[in-house]
Amino acid sequence: MNSYKKIDSKATMIITLICFVWGVQQVLLKMVSSDMSPVLQISLRSGIAAFLLIMVMFWRKDKLISKETWKPGVVAGLLFALEFFLVGEGLRYTTVSHMVIFLYSAPIFVALILHFKIVSERLNRLQWIGIGSAFSGIALSFLWKSEVADAKVINDMLWGDVLAVLAALSWAVTTVLVRTSNLSSAPATQTLLYQLMIGFIVILIAAIMTNQTHFTLTTSTVSNLIFQGVIVSFGSLLLWFWLLRNYATSELGVFTFMTPMFGICLGVMILNEPLELSFIFGAILVIFGIFLVNNHQLIQKKLAIILKN
């Protein structure tokens, strides 16, 4: 039986770094979008990460695929491709701040799907409050656009926001598939390889079909691709899996709400993105909801200790 360690200073630094990397990735995709479309960037970074992962798996003598996992692995890969194609498309229309908030609402959809699929995953009162808060925040951000005067800007942002929510739903379905199929007992590297390889191929085809393959080779595009492929899609995910093997998932979940916070702050600081009042209120409600859904067990334990004392 695996004995998980308590979160220490080392784990705190690593998870903070991972959340920063996940938060900044959207900003970097958008920064160089005039030289290379986000869809093409995402495809190429998946290819780079898949190559590096194959090298690691060969070195460790891991199986690249297996007959027990290849079918759900292919489906997971297609869902991964759909998610990140939607992210790339969405970034053409909406801001990084909106994308990162709506994308990271995925745990809300995971909790809802599992509630109806697995008896042991029924939602408790605290989680329902979190889901209500998150959906209220999403609705507020969608419906209250009075601060933006230009109708085209409103329509573009709404379309980008819709794509972001659909990307979150795709991510949620992928998570449920991994948890309820043979992938749940497969090595994390194998599951990740299915997603990266199929994502690379399918998103590249999508980029070709939507005429998004033009690029300008600059120092910024090359350095961004290296960062996205080596650090974001390869390094950060391997570190995350290492944390999951050594520390309690419930405690790690407390820190992941930092990702959308980093994304919003970096979008404003680096890209000078506007923050509408409606989005600020909506984002607070979404983050609060995600926090409740992800960390309900830890919150209940803390409340029980407080009430007992």
MIRO-762847 format. One record per residue: z negated, y, x negated of N, C-alpha, C in turn. Coordinates in pm, whole numbers, plus 32768, in hexadecimal, padded with zeros to 4 digits. Each point is the difference from the previous one (the first is absolute). Layout:
<rs>
ZYXZYXZYX...
</rs>
This chain:
<rs>
80007F887FAB8000807880558000807D7FA8805B805C801B800D80787FAE7F8D8060801B7FBF802F7F947F938060800C8035808A7FDC800780588064803780847FEA7F96805E7FC8802A80567FA67FA580607FC27FF6807D80567F9080467FEF7FF08082803F805B80647FBA802B80658049805480687FC57FB280487F9380377FFE7F877FC180457F8F805680757FD57FD780457F94804980777FD2808F7FDE7FD480117F8B7FC680857FD47FD5805D7FEE80787FCF7FBC806680517FEB8079801C808480467F9E80598002801280838040806F804F7FBB80017FFF7F7B806980487FB680897FC4801A80077F7A800280807FBC80158036801C808C7FAC7FF28067802F801480898026809280187FB8805C7FC18024808E800C8088801A7FC180187FC47F8C8082800E7FBD806F7FC480557FE97F8B803A80647FBE80558020805780797F9A80368040801680558076804D807F7FDA7FE480357F8A804B80767FD180937FDC7FEC80197F8E7FC1808A7FD37FE880487FEB80847FBF7FBF805F803E7FE9808380178083804A7FA780617FEC801080818042806E80557FC480107FF87F7A806380557FBC808D7FC7800B800E7F7F801F80867FC37FFF805E804480637FCD80248077805580418064802E808A7FCF7FA480467FBC802180847FCB80717FF67F9A7FF77F9E7FA780667FEF7F9980867FD6803C7FFC7FAA8066807D7FD980438047807B80387FB28059803C80398078803D802C80667F977FB680087F91801D80627F97808C7FF27FC8802D7F867FEC80837FE97FC280687FD380677FE380158081805A7FD08069808880457FFD800880787FC6808280437FF680597FBF7F977FC47FB87FA1804C7FBA7F9880147F6C801F7FA67FC7804F800B7F7380267FB57FED808480417FC680627FC27FF180847F837FA87FF67F9A801D80527F887FAC8000801E7F6D801980627FE3805580237F73801D80307FBA7F82805780417FB380327FC47F847F907FF37F9A7FAA80647FF87F8E7FF97FA37FA77F89801F7FE47FEB80807FA87F938029803F7F787FE180837FF5801580457F837FE07FF77FE27F6A802180637FAE80017FEA7F6F7F747FE67FC87F9C804680377F787FE87FCE7FD17F738023802D7FCD80747FDD7F77802680427F9C7FA1807B801D7FD880467FAA7FA07FBC7FFE7F797FD780757FD07FB880097F7F7F7E7FB180067FB38015806C7F807FBB800E80137F69800E80697FD58048801B7F718010801F7FC07F79804F80447FAE80207FCB7F7A7F827FF07FAC7FAA806680007F837FF97FB37FA57F9180347FFB7FF280857FAB7F99803B80337F747FDC80847FED800180397F7E7FD87FDA7FDF7F70800480647FA77FD97FEA7F757F6F7FD27FF67FA88041804D7F727FDB80007FEE7F73803680487FDF806B7FF27F7B803D80367F937FA4806A801C7FB880327FA07F9D7F997FEA7F927FC5806E7FD37F9C7FF97F957F877FAF802D7FD8801280807F8D7FB7803480267F76803680847FE17FFE80337F8180337FE27FEE8096800A806E804A7FEE7FFC809180837FDB80447FF67FC6807780777FE3805080368081803B808380157FF3803C8077803A80097FF28098802A7F8A802E80077FE580907FCE7F7280187FE17FE0807C7FD87F78802280357FDF808B80107F80801C803A7FD880817FA3802080747F7C800B7FE37FA0801F806B800380948027802A80567FA37FF18090801A8084804C800980717FC07FE3807A80517FF5802C803B80877FEA7FB5806F802B803580827FAF807B802A7F797FF880047FB5807A801E8012806A7F94801A7FD37F848017805F7F92807C80548017806B7FC08032807B8049801E7FE7806680707FB77FD480687FE2805C806F7FAB80767FCE7F9C7FE27FAC7FAD806A7FC8805480617FAD805F7FC87FB7805980557FAF8057805B805680327FC9806E80538051805B7FAD806F80427F847FE080257FA88065803A7FDD806C7F9A7FEB7FD67F847FE6805E7F928076805E7FEE80787FC68003807A80507FF2800D806480727FE37FD2807B8007805A80747F9C80717FF27F857FDD7FD97F9780677FF0802C806E7FA0802F7FD87F8B801D80657F9A808780448014805B7FC080488079804980297FD98070805F7FA57FE3805D7FD18065805E7FB5806F7FB87FB47FDD7F997FBA80657FB08065805D7FBC80657FC27FC0806680507FBB804C805A805F80257FCB80748046805080647FA6806E80377F847FDD801B7FA3806080397FE780777FA57FFE7FE87F7E7FE7806D7FA1807380657FFC80737FDA8037806F806080087FE88068806D7FA77FE1805D7FEF805680767F75803F800C7F997FB77FD67F79803280107FC0801B7F797F88803680027FBB80217F847FB77F867FCA7FDA80087F807FB17F957FC27F7A7FF280497FC4807280237F7E7FFE804480077FAE808180678018805080107FB5807D801C7F6D7FE280577FE57FA080247F767FE07F867FAE7FD67FAF80387FA97F917FB27FC97F947FE6806A7FE9806180597F9D7FEB8069802F7F968063807C800B802F80317FA1806480157F757FC3802F7FFA7F8580157F7E7FC07F7C7FB57FEE7F9980497FD77F807FBE7FE77FAC7FED807E8040801480747FC17FD7807E80187F6C801A80427FBA7FA5801F7F7180107F877FAA80227F8980167FC27F8D7FAC80247FDD80048094801F807080427FE7800A809080557F9A804B80807FF67FDB805A7FA180427FDB7F707FDC7FD47FEA7F847FD47F797FD77F8B7FD380587F9E8058800F7F8A7FDE805080257FE28091805C804F8038802B7FEA808A80497F7B8011805D7FE37FA4804C7F8380097FA47F877FF37FA580047F9D7FA57F8F7FEA7F9F7FEF80747FDE806D80437FA77FF8807580387FA3806B80848007801480417FAF8068802F7F787FCA80017FF07F7B80367F867FC47F947F9D7FD67F8E80327FCE7F977FAA7FCA7F7C802380427FBE7F9C803A7F838017804A7F95803C7FA67FF57FCE7F847F9880307FA5801880907FD180768036801D802280887FD57FF6806480737FB77FDB806A7FF0805C80717FC180837FD0802F806D80367FCE80827FD97F76801B803E7FA8803F7FB17F7F8027803680068093802C7F90803080347FFD808780388022806A7F977FCB7FEE7F87801980627F96809480077FDB80417F8B7FFC808F7FFD7FE18053803F806E7FD97FE9807F8049803E806E7FF480987FFA7F8C80327FD87FEF80917FEF805F80327F9380097FB27F92805980247F9280928001802B80287F9D804C808B7FF98030801E8074805F7FA1801D805880128073805A800D80827FB37FAE80107F99800580797FAD8086800B7FB8802E7F917FC5807E80027FB680778020805A80077FBE807380718019805A7FFB808D803B7F87803480157FF3808B802D8037805F7F977FE17FE27F81803380537F9380977FFC7FF4803A7F87801080917FF27FFB8041804E80737FC87FF080788036804680757FF880977FEE7F8F80317FCB7FEF808F7FEA806880357F9F80167FB57F938062802B7F9B808E80008038801E7FA2805A80857FF7803B801A806D80687F9C801880538016805380777FE880957FEA7FAB80237FA07FDE808D7FEB805080377F8A80738038801D805980357F988018809680127FA5804380408017808D8026800D805E7F887FCB7FD67F8C8003805B7F8D808980017FBB80567FA3802180857FFA7FC4806480388064803F806F7FDD805780468060808A7FC0800B80387FD17F9080887FCD7FFC80097F78804680547FF88067800D7F83804E80337F8D7FA9805D801E7FA480377F967FAA7F937FC87FA47FAA80597FCC7F927FD47FAA7FA37FA4804E7FE38027807E7FAA7FAE8055803D7F76801780817FFD802380447F80801C80077FA87F858021803C7F8C80077FB37F847F787FC47FDE7F988053800B7F7A7FD07FDD7FD37F928060801D801080807FDD7F9A806180457F7B7FE1808180067FDD80497F877FDE7FC67FBF7F827FE280517F9C7FC27FCB7F867F787FC2801C7FB3804080597F7C7FCB8025800D7F7A804980637FF6805980187F82804780207F917F9D8056801D7F9E80237F9D7F9A7F847FD67FB07FA780607FE57F857FE27FB57FA67FA1804F7FF3801880827FAE7FA88055803F7F75800980857FFA800A80437F7E80037FEF7FB57F7B7FFE804B7F917FE67FC47F7D7F737FC67FFC7FA0804880397F767FCF80067FF87F808052804B7FFC806F80037F888055803C7F8A7FB4806A80197FB3803E7F967FAF7F9E7FCB7F997FB6805B7FC17F9A7FD97F9E7F957FAB80437FD7802980787F997FB78049802E7F728021807B7FF2802F80357F7B802380087FA97F828025803C7F8F80037FB57F817F757FCC7FDE7F9B8056800E7F767FD97FE17FD37F8C8058801F800880817FDB7F95805E80487F7E7FDB8080800A7FDD804D7F8A7FD87FC17FBD7F867FDC80507F9C7FC57FC97F867F7C7FBA80207FB2803A80597F7C7FC8802180087F838056806C7FF0804F80057F93806280697F967FDE803A80057F8980657F9D7FD87FD47FBD7F7D80577FAB7FCB7FE27FBD7F827FF180617F8C802D807B80127FF180647F967F6D80227FE57FA97FE380637F72801F7FEE7FC17FB07F9080387F8A7FE37FCB7FAC7F94805980027F84806B804E8004805B80097F8D7FC980647F9A80267FF07F807FD880647F9D8033808A80277FB080667FE7802780898024808280297FBC80157FCF7F85807A80237FB7807C7FC980457FF37F88803A80737FC480458023804F807E7F9A8025804D801780508079803E80867FDC7FCD803E7F98803680817FD580907FF37FD0801F7F927FBD80897FEC7FCD80647FF580737FDC7FB5806B80597FF980748020808D80347F9980518008801280868038805480597FA47FE37FFC7F80804880577FA280927FD87FF2801A7F7E7FF4808A7FD37FEB8055801A807C7FCE7FD98075804D8015807A80098095801F7F9380487FE6800280918013806B80427FAB80097FD97F83806480387FA5808E7FE98036801D7F86802780877FDC802D8023804380867FA67FF28061801D803280888005809980027FA180417FBD7FFF80938001807880387FB3802B7FB97F978077802B7FB7807B7FF7805B800B7F93804B806F7FF2805F7FFB807080687F86801E80307FF0806C8062802880877FC67FDF80167F818025807D7FBD8098800C7FF680437F917FE3809380007FF7803D801A808A7FCA7FBD80668037800D80887FEA808D803A7F9580427FD67FE480878034802D806D7F9F804F7FD67F9C803A80607FA17F9480517FB77F9A7FBA7FCE7F9480427FB77FF57FCD7F7180727FE17FC37FFE7FCA7F78802280677F9580248079802A801F80677F9D7F81802B7FB7800B80137F7E7F8C80317FB5802E80527F897FA980567FD28015804F7F877F9B7FD27F9980317FD07F8F7FA87FC97F9A7FBF80727FB17F82801780197FB480687FBA7F817FC37FC77FBD804C7FAD7F7F7FD27FC97F9D7FE580718004805580677FA37FF0807080197F7F804D807F7FE1801C801D7F86804D7FDE7F827FB1801F80017F7F7FE37F8A7FAC7F697FEB7FF27FB8806B7FDE7F6E7FF47FEF7FBC7FDB808480348035806F7FC87FDD808280177F6D802080787FCC7FE4801C7F73801A7FA77FA57FAD7FEA80257F827FA97FB07FA97F72800080387FD0807780287F7A800980397FF57FB080818063801180587FFC7FBC808180067F687FEF80587FD17FA580107F707FEF7F8E7FBF7FB57FD7803F7F8F7F9C7FC37FA87F72801980327FE3807B80287F77802380267FE47FE780948058803480587FE67FF8809180137F72803480797FCA7FF280227F80803F7FD27F867FB27FE080107F807FD67F8E7FAF7F6C800C7FD67FE180637FB07F7A800C7FC77F93801580678014805E805E7F95801E80607FE57F89805C80687FB680247FED7F8E80597FB97F8C7FB980207FEA7F817FBA7F987FB57F6C80247FF07FE580827FE77F76802C7FF77FB67FEE80848046801E806D7FC57FF180857FDC7F6E801C805B7FA47FDC7FE47F7280157F8B7FD27FA97FF680397F887F8F7FDE7FA87F7C802D804080018078803B7F88803180447FDB7FA6807580647FD6804E7FE67FAB80747FC57F797FD980257FCF7F887FCA7F817FD17F70800D7FCE7FD680777FDC7F7F80117FBF7F99804F8050802E805080627FA48054804C80157FEA80957F998019804E80067FEC80918066805D804080587FC680548069804F80407FC6806F80567F917FE380457FC3806480597FD3807B7FB27FCF7FEC7F877FD280717FAF8077804C7FC480697FB77FDC807880437FCC80418056806A7FF97FD0807E803F8049806E7FC9808C80127F8280157FD87FC28084800C805080687FB280387FD77F8F8042805E7FA68092801C802580407FA6804C8090800D80148027807980557F9F8039804A80208078804E802480767FA57FE37FF27F7D8023806A7FA28097800F7FF0804B7F968019809180057FED8043806C80557FED80008085803C806D804D7FCB80897FDA7F8180077FD67FCA80817FD5804880327F8380157FA87FA0804C80257F88808E802A8025803F7FB3805A8089801E8029800E808A803D7FA2802280598004808480417FEC80707F997F987FF27FAF7FDF80697F9D807280137F9B80387F927FCF806C800A7F9D80808037803D801A7FDD807F8075803580447FF88097800D7F89803280207FEB8091800D800680457F787FBD7FC57F9C7FF5803E7F7C80847FFE7FB280467F8E800480787FEF7FAC807F802C8049800A7FDA8081807B801D804B7FF5807C80577F8A803F7FFF7FE880778054801B7FE480957FDB7F88802D80157FDE808C7F9F804C80598030802D80757FA78046805D7FA27F9D80457F8B802F80217FA27FAE804D7FE980438087803A7FC6806A7FEC803880857F727FDE802E7FC8805A80527F787FEA80347FF97F7F804F806A7FE3804C80037F8580507FF97F847FA6804680067F9080017F8D7FA47F787FF07FBC7FC0806E7FDC7F7D7FF87FC07F9D7FB8805C7FF9802C807F7FA67FBF806080297F6E801680837FE9800D80317F7880167FE17FA57F8A801380327F877FE67FB27F877F6D7FDA7FF57FA8805D80237F707FE47FFB7FDF7F8D80608038800580787FE77F96806380377F797FD2807980017FC3803D7F847FD07FAD7FC47F8E7FDB80537F9E7FB27FCF7F8D7F797FCA802E7FC18048805D7F7F7FD1803680137F798045806B7FF2804D801B7F82804580197F8E7FA0805080197F99801B7F997F9B7F7F7FD67FBB7FAD80637FE27F807FE47FBD7FA97FA580557FF8801C80837FAF7FAD805980377F72800C80847FF4800F803D7F7B80107FF27FAC7F818015803F7F8D7FFA7FB77F817F717FDB7FD77FA0805380257F797FF27FC77F947FEC806A80267FCA80747FA07FF2806E7F897FA87FDC801A7F947FB27F937FA57FDD7F9980467FA58033804A7F9E7FA780467FA37FB0806C804A80448047805C7FBC806A804E7F937FC38057801D7F8F80407F9D7FBE80557F867FD37FB080187FCE7F857F917FD57FAB7FA880767FDA8040806F7FDE7FB580787FD87FAF80358078803F800180767FBB802F80787F887FA7802180127F7C7FEE7F937FA2801D7F8A80187FA2801D801C7F827F95801C7F9F7FB780818023804D806780257FC4808180247FA77FF2807B80317FB880687FB37FEF807B7F837FAB7FEA800C7F9F7FA47F8E7FA97FE17F90804C7FBC802A80607FAB7F9B80507FB87FC980708058
</rs>
